[in-house]
Each structure stands twice: as structure tokens, then as C-alpha cells.
Amino acid sequence: MKKYFITTTSLILLLFWPTLAQELTLTQGSASERLKSVSEERYLQELTTLGRNPDAQGFYIESLDGTTVLADHQSSVAFNPASVIKIATSFAALDKLGAEYHFETAFEADGAINLKTRTLDGDLVLQSMGDPLLGTADINRMVQQVVRAGVGRVTGSLVVTGPFTYAAYLTTADAVQRLETLLKIQGVRFGKPTKKAGGNGIVLTSHLSPSLRDIVKEQNARSVNQTAERLGEAIGGPKAVQDFLVRGVGIPQSDVYVGRTSGLDYNRITPRGTVQMLRHLVLWLNFKNMLPQDVLPIAGMDAGTLRGRFSTVDLRGSIIGKTGTLPATDGGVSALAGLMYTHDRGVLLFAIFNTQGNVTTFRRLQDSLLKDMIAECGGAELSASLRKSSN
């Protein structure tokens, strides 16, 4: 990840409140002002009243410029973030590949095709970039086009380059095994075993994905586990995402563990580390002339898991973020992280992690905390782009 040494947040403020843009020093490591809010106290009290273990909950709310902490409870404890980890997967992929990156999948003939004998004298090469949206219909179509090109027998191997997944086959090994079966069903025979290597040839058929920015927006809005698993595979798996958070974002190694790039099963990150990730993401997007809503859903507006939350007229568009839900893991996990836009305090970054309880109850409490916080900060405010588009 490219390191950005920023001394002011004027560019960020220009994105959200053009009339309020001003020079604000971002002093890394300096002490932040700690405010005590009624919202925070009310939230903790309600958790206690409902019999929820305070040690199983964590949250952190901080101003975008990092100078003010508005809520903090166990922010340095690592919790299960569930699908909030999809933000990390998206960020790692965007940083590695670029927002306008398109995944291409192609079959190539590395050798001459004898149409009379329907023989490819050489290798059949699958050039794959790990398209996370590649489906069964796409693969079936491409295999059929290989056959129509005159390939029935291959003297060499099926050569697979790069990561390759499709449909429910979430790893390269599983996808390749299934592809071998599909080729066999279509009558294609190989003289040598399949191998994972480089290779080039004449393109027989290809498929191009939508842009990565569109892929991650849909993935995060609807929280599509399959897409996140396959996107993770395309960039190196869970370890690659974890390494990105540690080396690129600067989250301490002890504060994060990525076991699944979708957020399923066992993952860990602290609320403070999550806010740190969000701040870096905002900066990254800013340098790419993008906004958070380009890759994360807008509550109350975008279809998906946040469509029905913060949907009233006074709040719609004021929350941009990512949900996380695992009803059967860690006693019941519900998480919410992102940005909220307030009139008096500008953009606030937040991460709320709840475990050991009812998911529906946790969601209600999360919404109440953010609504109360927005009210304490002078009410909701839309980002400049949202305000313009709503006129």
C-alpha cells in the first residue's frame, strides 16, 4: 500500500463540507480529546439492563481528523467483526488492483489446431485473474466455444495461470478440478496432466468482469460471502488481507486476525483498529477521487443489509457503512462500522461490535446509539455529493 504522509484534512473536508473546509493538523500519536456523551452512557446502561455482559461488547467513535473521541468502550479488545471484515477485503483488493480493474478470464491455444483431427498440438491455457463474479453459465459458454473452435484433443496439458474460482468453487484447486470434469464431459481429452504455470497463446474465448469498484459495492451492500471469499482468493487469501491491515494500515499484529475474507467463522479485530482502517480507506478513496459511498452502502438508500436502517427522512443518507451478522458464532455476533455525518462535528468514524446475545436486539441498540449520537452532534448531515444528488 502506498503511504500517504498527510499534514492536513482540507481535501477530505472539501469532499464533505466545501464551505467548512479548513486546515486541520493530523498529528499521529498525539492525544485526542475525550468527550463523555449521553448517548454512550445510555447505550451502556441499556446493555446492562438487558443482562448483556459488558466485557462481550466493544465500540469506538472518533472524529474523522482523529482529534476527538466521542465514545470508547473496550476499543483495544479484539472482537469478531463478522462481515465487517469485508471492508478489509475490499480495501486490500482495491489497493492492490485499482478501482477500475476488470478481471479477465480467457482460454488460449498454445499451439496449432488441426481442424480435421480436432487436435490442439500444444497446451490449452486458461488465463485467469480470479474473477469473483464468474459463474457456471460463463464457464459453460467458454468451454463450448473452445470445442466449437475445433479442440477435441490436446496433446499437452490444461495450463492454469493465476487464481481461478467460479460459482460455488471458492478455491483455485476446487475450480480447476471441476473445470477438468466439464472439459471431459464436452469430449476434450488431454495428453498430459493439468499444471499450474504460465503460458500464452491465441485467444479462443474470453470473459470480462465489471469494474472492481462495482464488484465491492455490490458485495458490501448485500454482504455476499461468496464474492468476498473469491475476491480474497484472487489477492492471496486471508493472510494477504491480514498482512495488508498490519503493514499497509498499521494495525498492530496482536489486534487483528483474518481467518475468512468474508467474515464467516473466526476473525478478530479491535474497534480502534477498525476505525483506523476506515480512516485510511477514506484517505485512499480521496486520493483516487472517490467517496466512501462508491464502495460501501448508504443506509436507508442502497439495496441490501442497510436498506431498512436509518431510513427516516431525517437520517436517510447520513450513515455509510457495513453490517456484520453471525447468529450462531461467539454466542451471537452483530457488528456495524462506518461513517456518520453530523451537522456540528462533521464526519465521525465508528465501529460497534456486539457478541453473546440476540442479533435483533443488538441491531436496535446500535441504531439507537448512532441516532442519539447524531442528535447530540446537531443532527444528521449529508455529504456534499449526496446532497447534490438529492436535489
N, C-alpha and C positions, 0 to 999 in steps of 0.2 A: 504494500500500500504506500502511495506517495505521501510523505509527511508534509503537512501544511503548517508553517510557522506563522500564526495569526496574532497580530497585536491589537486589532480592533474587530468589533462585530458590526460595523456600519453596513457592510454588504448584506449581512443576514437581516438586519433591521430594515433595509431597503426593500427586502422581499416581502416583509410582513406589514410594516407600517412606514411607508415612504415619508410621511410628514413628521415622523418622530425619530428618524434616523439620526444618530449622533455617535461620536467616538466614545467607545467604552473599552477600557483595557481588560484583556483576558489574562490575568496573572495566574499561570498554572502553579498550583500548590499553595496559593495564598488562602487565608482563612475566609470562609464565607459567612455572611450574616445569617444567624439562625433565628427565624421567627417562630413564634408559637401561635398556631391558628385554632380557632374554634372548631373548624372542620376536622382537624386532626384529632382533637380531644373527643369530639362527638363520635368519630369513627371507632376509636379505640374503646370507648365506653360501650358502644353497641356490640362490638365483638365480645367484650366481657359479659355483657348481659345475655347474649345468646349462648354463652358457655364455650366459646371458641378459645383455644389455647393461644395466648399472645405470642408464645415462642414459635408457633407454627405459621406466623404471618409476618410479612415484611413489606415496607413501602418507602418510597423516596420521591420527593417532589422538589425540583430545583429550577431556578430561572435559567433561561437559555444561555445567558452570559456567565453562569456559574457563580455569581456573586451572592446569591440569596437562596437559602434552604428554607422551604415553607413547610415541609413535613418530613419526618425521618423516624422510622421505627425498624430496627434491625436491618439497616441498609447494607451492612457489611456481612450479612449471613447469606450463604448461597442456598437458594430455593429452586424447586422445579419450575421452570418457566413455561412448560408445555409448549404450545405453538408460538409463543413469543420468540422462540429461538429461530423461527422462520425469518425474522428481521436480520439476524446474523447471517443466515444462509444467503439471503438476498443481497446483503451488503457485500459479503465476500465475493459473490459471483459478479456483481456489478463492478467492483473494484478490479477484479482480475480480467474480466472480459469486455466491459464497457456497456453502457446503457443501450446502444443501438446495435449490439451484437446479434447476429442471426445464426442459429445452429443449422448447419447443412449436413445432410446425410445422402451419400451417393454410392452407387455400385459402379465400379470401373473394371474394364477388361485390360489386364496387364499382359497383353499378348494378342495374337491374331485369332479371329473367329472364322472357322471353316463352316460356312452355312450348309454345305452339302452333308457333312457328317455331324453338324451341330456341336462342334468341339471347339472349346477355347484352349488354345495351346499356350498355357501360362496360368496365371493366378486370377481368381475373381476377388477383387479388392472392395471391401466395404470401408469407405471413408466416413467416419462418424465423429461428431463433435459432442455427442451426448445430449441431443435434443430432448428436453424434459416433457415435451408435448407430443412426441412421436407416438402414433397409435397403431393398432393392429391393422386397420384399413390402409394406412400409409405403407407399412411393410409389405402387406399382401400385394398391393398395387405395384410396388417396386420389384418384388420377386417375379411377378407375372411379366413385367416389362423386360426383365433380364432374360426370361425364357423366350419372349417374343423377339428379342434381339438375336436369337439363334444359339443360345447357350443351353445345351443339354448335358454336356460332359465337360469337365475341367481337368486338364492334365496335371495341374498344380494344386494349390490349396485355396481354401477360403481364407483370405488375409483380412483381419480386422484391425483397423488403425483407430486409436483414440478410444474414449469412453463410449459405450453404446448401451442404451436402455430403451425400452418401449413398452407401452401399455402397463401391465402389472409386473413386468420383468424389471426389477429395480436395480439389479447389478449387471455389470457387463457380462459376467460369466453366465448368468441365467438367460440373458437376452441372446447371447451367441448360441447357446445350446438350443434354444427354441428356433432361432433362425436356421440352424443346420437342419432341423426337422422340417421346417417349411420348404426349404430348398429341395429336400429329399422327396417330399410329397409332390412337388412340382416336376419331379423327374430329373433334377440336376444331380450329377454324380461327380465326386472329386477323386483325383488320383493320389492326393497326399492329405495328411491331417490338417485341420484348421490351425492357424497360428496367429499370434498377436504380434504384429510387426508393422513397419512402414511399407508403403507401396503406392505406386501411381500407375495410371493407365488412362484409357479413353473412357469418358463418362458414358454409361449406358442409361442411367436414370438417376434422378436426384430429388430431394425434398428440402424445402427451406422453411424454417420456423418463423413465427412472429419475432419482433424485437425482444430483447431480454427485459427491457423496462415494462413492456406489456405483459410478459410472462410473470414477472414477480408481482405486478399489481394484482393480477387475477389470482395468483397463488395466495397472496396475503389477504385479499378481500374475502375470499371464500375458504381460506385456510385449507388448501388442497395438499394433503400429506404426500400423495404420490408424486406430485410435481416437485415438492421440496426434497423428497428422498432422491429423486433422479437428478435434480439440479445439483444437489450435494455430491452425487457420484461424478457428475461432469467436471467438478472443480477439485476433486481429490478426496471426497468423503468427509466424515465428521472431524477427523484430525485436521484437515485443511481449514475448516471453518474455525475450529478452536485456535489453531495457530494464528489465524488472521486476527481474532479478537485479542490474543495476547501480544503478538508482535506488531500488528498494524494499529489496533485501537489502544493498546497499552493497559488492558485489564490484567491484573495480577493472575499468574497461573493458578494460584490457590482459589481464585474467585469464580472460576468458570470450568465447566466440563461439558463437552458436546458428545453425546452418545449416539443421537439420531438427528439428522439435519432437518427433520420435520417437526421435532419436539415430542415425538412419541417416546414412551418408556422413560429412561433415566437420563436427565440432563440437569445441569446446575449452573446458576449464575446469580450474582447478588443484585439487589435493586440498584445500588450505586453503580455497579458495572454496566447495568442495562441503560441507565441514564447517560453514562459516559459513551456507550455505543451510539445512542440516539444523537448525542451532540456531534460526534464525529460524522454520522450519517448526514445530518443537516449541513455540515460544512462541506462534505464531499458533494452533495447534491447542488449546493450553492455554486461551487466551482464548475459544475457541469451545466449550469443554467437550468437546473431542475428544482422542483419543490417536493416536500415530503409527500404530498398527495399524488405525486406521479408514481410512487412505488408502494404507498400504504393507503388503506381505505379511509374515507371520510365518514365518520359516524353520522347516522341518520340520513345519509345521502347515497352512498355506494351500496350496491347489492352485496350481500354476504353477511358475515357474522356480526357486523356492527350496524346493519341496516335499521334494526329496531331499537337501538340505544341512542340516547341523546338526540331524539328525533323531533322534539318540540320546536316550534318556530324560534324561540329564544336561544336554543342551544345547537340547532342543526348547523353543521359545518365548523363547530368550534373545537371538536376533538378529531384528531387524526392518529390512528394507532393500530395495534394488533392485539387480538384476544388470544387466550390460551386456555384449553379445557381438557382435563383428563379425569373423568369422574371416578375411575377405578384405580388410580395411581396415587401413592402418598396420601391415602385417606380421602382423596377428592381434591383436585387441583383446579383453581381458576386464577387466571392472570390477565392483566391488562396493562399495556405500556404504550407510550406515545407522546404526543404533544397536545397541549391545550392552549387555546388563545383567549387571553383575558384583556379587558379594557385598560386596567390600571397597571398591571405588571407584565404585560406583553406575553411572550411565548414562555410557557412553563413545560418542562420535561418531567415525565412521571413514569414510575414503574410500581405496580401493585401486585404482590404475589400472595395468594391465599392457599393454604393446604389444610387437610384434616377437617373437612366439612362439606356441606351441601353446596354444589356449584351454583344453583339458582340463587341461594341466599347470598353467596359471595358476590355474585354479579350485582345484585341490588345494592349491597353495601359499597361496592366500588363506584357505582354510578352516583350514589349519594355523596360519597367523599368528593368526587370531582365536581359535582354540581354545587356543593357547598363551597368548595374552594374557589370556583369561578365566581360565585356570588360575593364572596369575601374580597375578591380582586376586581370588583367593579362591574361584573357581568361579562358575558361572552363577547368575543370579538372575532370576526372572520379575517382570514389572511387577505392580503390585497387582491390576489388572483381570484379567490372565491367570491369576494365582494363584487368584483368586476363582472364575473360570470353570472351572478345572481340578479344583476340589474336588467 
